[in-house]
Amino acid sequence: MASTRAAIRYAKAILEIAESKGVAVAVSEDMNSIASTINGNLELSTFIQNPTLKVEVKENALLEVFANTNSVTKMLFHLLFENKRFEILEAIALEYSNLFDEMNGVEVAKVTTAIAMDAALEAKVLAKIATLSDKKITIENIVDASIIGGFILRIGDKQYNASIANRLQVLKRELSN
């Protein structure tokens, strides 16, 4: 929990600095790249989390892996080096992306389906979501075969469950009463 609060603080600070220098978009791309790279690479994740490695080694490795990043992002690496907090880098990157989207009025709609959505279905979902929200929406598709069919739409704190599994559960409750 404390690392999450720390990640939010770091992300807010980096966003503020990036915004003041006019590079918030470039830093956002860096943060998306960092989060996806760490999430997709078990070796890098283990390397960053390893408490026995010296922070100098971690900083040098990150500067080499992410050599094409913005100077503000590299400043974050140095700040994490000074504070010995490299283990929260992925959380900082995710929080930065969330704060950046919030600042720009972008909201993420999580659509859970039994199979991956194709472009036509995604366009229909975007059209429906546009009637529900006045913000810019990006869709994140989550595939979960256990919902059998239909979809579950989650925007912010609102959820619409139109899955077959949910309908079966409702029917089961009605029949057992």
C-alpha positions in Angstrom: 0.0 0.0 0.0 2.8 2.4 0.9 4.5 1.8 -2.4 1.3 2.6 -4.3 1.1 5.9 -2.5 4.7 6.6 -3.2 4.1 5.7 -6.9 1.3 8.1 -7.1 3.4 10.9 -5.5 6.3 10.2 -8.0 3.9 10.0 -10.9 2.3 13.4 -10.0 5.7 15.0 -9.6 6.9 13.7 -12.9 3.7 14.7 -14.7 4.0 18.2 -13.2 7.6 18.6 -14.4 6.8 17.1 -17.8 3.9 19.5 -18.2 6.0 22.5 -17.2 8.6 21.5 -19.8 6.0 20.8 -22.5 7.0 17.1 -22.9 4.1 15.4 -21.1 3.1 13.5 -24.2 6.6 12.2 -24.8 7.0 11.1 -21.2 3.6 9.4 -21.4 4.8 7.4 -24.3 8.0 6.5 -22.3 5.9 5.5 -19.3 3.7 3.3 -21.5 6.8 1.7 -22.9 8.3 1.2 -19.5 5.2 -0.4 -18.0 4.7 -2.8 -20.9 8.4 -3.7 -21.1 8.6 -4.5 -17.3 5.3 -6.3 -17.4 6.3 -8.4 -20.4 9.8 -9.2 -19.4 10.2 -11.4 -16.3 14.0 -11.0 -16.3 13.8 -7.2 -16.2 11.1 -7.3 -13.5 13.1 -9.7 -11.4 16.2 -7.5 -11.9 14.5 -4.4 -10.8 12.9 -6.1 -7.7 16.2 -7.7 -6.6 17.2 -6.1 -3.3 20.7 -7.5 -3.4 21.7 -5.6 -6.5 23.3 -2.1 -6.1 21.1 0.8 -7.2 24.0 2.1 -9.5 23.7 -1.2 -11.5 20.0 -0.8 -11.8 20.2 2.8 -12.9 22.8 2.1 -15.5 20.9 -0.9 -16.8 17.6 1.1 -17.1 19.4 4.0 -18.8 20.7 1.5 -21.3 17.5 -0.4 -21.8 15.5 2.8 -22.1 18.2 4.9 -23.9 15.7 6.6 -26.2 13.6 8.1 -23.5 13.0 11.7 -22.7 15.3 13.6 -20.3 12.5 13.9 -17.8 12.1 10.1 -17.7 15.9 9.7 -17.3 15.6 12.2 -14.4 13.0 9.8 -12.8 15.6 7.0 -13.0 18.1 9.2 -11.2 15.6 10.2 -8.6 14.8 6.5 -8.0 18.5 5.9 -7.8 18.9 8.5 -5.1 16.0 7.3 -3.1 16.6 3.5 -3.7 13.1 3.0 -5.0 13.5 1.2 -8.3 11.1 -1.5 -7.3 8.1 0.8 -7.8 9.1 1.9 -11.3 6.3 -0.1 -13.0 3.7 1.3 -10.6 4.9 4.8 -11.2 4.6 4.3 -15.0 1.1 3.0 -14.7 0.0 5.8 -12.3 1.6 8.4 -14.7 -0.5 7.0 -17.6 -3.6 7.1 -15.5 -3.0 10.7 -14.4 -2.1 11.8 -17.9 -5.3 10.3 -19.3 -7.3 11.9 -16.5 -5.7 15.3 -17.3 -6.6 15.0 -21.0 -10.2 13.8 -20.4 -9.5 10.3 -21.6 -11.3 7.4 -19.9 -10.6 3.7 -20.3 -13.5 1.4 -20.9 -12.8 -2.2 -20.0 -14.8 -4.5 -22.1 -14.6 -8.2 -21.0 -15.7 -10.6 -23.7 -15.5 -14.4 -24.1 -13.5 -14.1 -27.3 -11.3 -11.2 -28.6 -13.2 -8.3 -30.2 -12.8 -7.7 -33.9 -12.7 -4.1 -35.4 -16.4 -4.1 -36.3 -17.5 -5.0 -32.8 -15.1 -2.5 -31.3 -16.6 0.2 -33.4 -20.1 -0.7 -32.3 -19.0 -0.7 -28.6 -17.3 2.7 -29.1 -20.5 4.1 -30.6 -22.5 2.8 -27.7 -20.0 4.2 -25.1 -20.1 7.6 -26.8 -23.8 7.9 -25.8 -22.9 7.1 -22.2 -19.9 9.3 -21.7 -18.8 12.7 -23.0 -15.1 11.9 -22.5 -12.7 10.5 -25.1 -12.8 6.7 -24.6 -10.2 4.1 -25.2 -11.2 0.5 -25.1 -9.2 -2.2 -23.3 -10.5 -5.7 -24.3 -10.2 -8.4 -21.6 -10.8 -11.9 -22.8 -12.5 -14.2 -20.2 -14.0 -17.4 -21.5 -15.8 -18.0 -18.2 -18.5 -15.3 -19.1 -19.6 -17.7 -21.9 -20.9 -15.0 -24.1 -22.0 -11.4 -24.2 -19.9 -8.7 -22.5 -19.1 -6.8 -19.3 -18.5 -3.1 -19.8 -16.7 -1.2 -17.1 -16.2 2.6 -17.3 -14.8 4.2 -14.2 -17.0 3.1 -11.3 -19.9 2.0 -13.5 -20.4 -1.5 -14.7 -22.9 -3.0 -17.2 -23.0 -6.8 -17.1 -24.6 -8.3 -20.2 -22.8 -11.7 -20.0 -24.4 -15.0 -20.4 -22.9 -16.2 -17.2 -24.6 -13.3 -15.3 -27.9 -14.1 -16.9 -27.6 -17.7 -15.9 -26.7 -16.7 -12.3 -29.8 -14.4 -12.2 -32.0 -17.2 -13.5 -30.6 -19.6 -11.0 -31.4 -17.2 -8.1 -34.9 -16.7 -9.4 -35.5 -20.4 -9.7 -34.2 -21.1 -6.2 -36.5 -18.6 -4.5 
